[in-house]
Amino acid sequence: MQLNGEQKEADGRTITQIIEEMGLKKVMVAVELNENILPKDQYDTYVPKENDVVEIVQFMGGGSL
């Protein structure tokens, strides 16, 4: 699979496991799977396949300049 622009092994981990291994929290990320947003209720069950393209982005808080 391609994860955030890098080729990785599709080794049976769920999206939740990948997020946790990245040191992120599920509530603070959005996951795009093959150019579609993956619903949060699928993070625990979806296992990326070899040809999947996954982008995981973290929400950042901000303030005014």
Stockholm file with secondary structure:
# STOCKHOLM 1.0

chainA/1-65         MQLNGEQKEADGRTITQIIEEMGLKKVMVAVELNENILPKDQYDTYVPKENDVVEIVQFMGGGSL
#=GR chainA/1-65 SS CEETTEECCCCSCCHHHHHHHTTCCGGGEEEEETTEECCGGGTTTCCCCTTCEEEEEECCCCCCC
#=GC SS_cons        CEETTEECCCCSCCHHHHHHHTTCCGGGEEEEETTEECCGGGTTTCCCCTTCEEEEEECCCCCCC
//
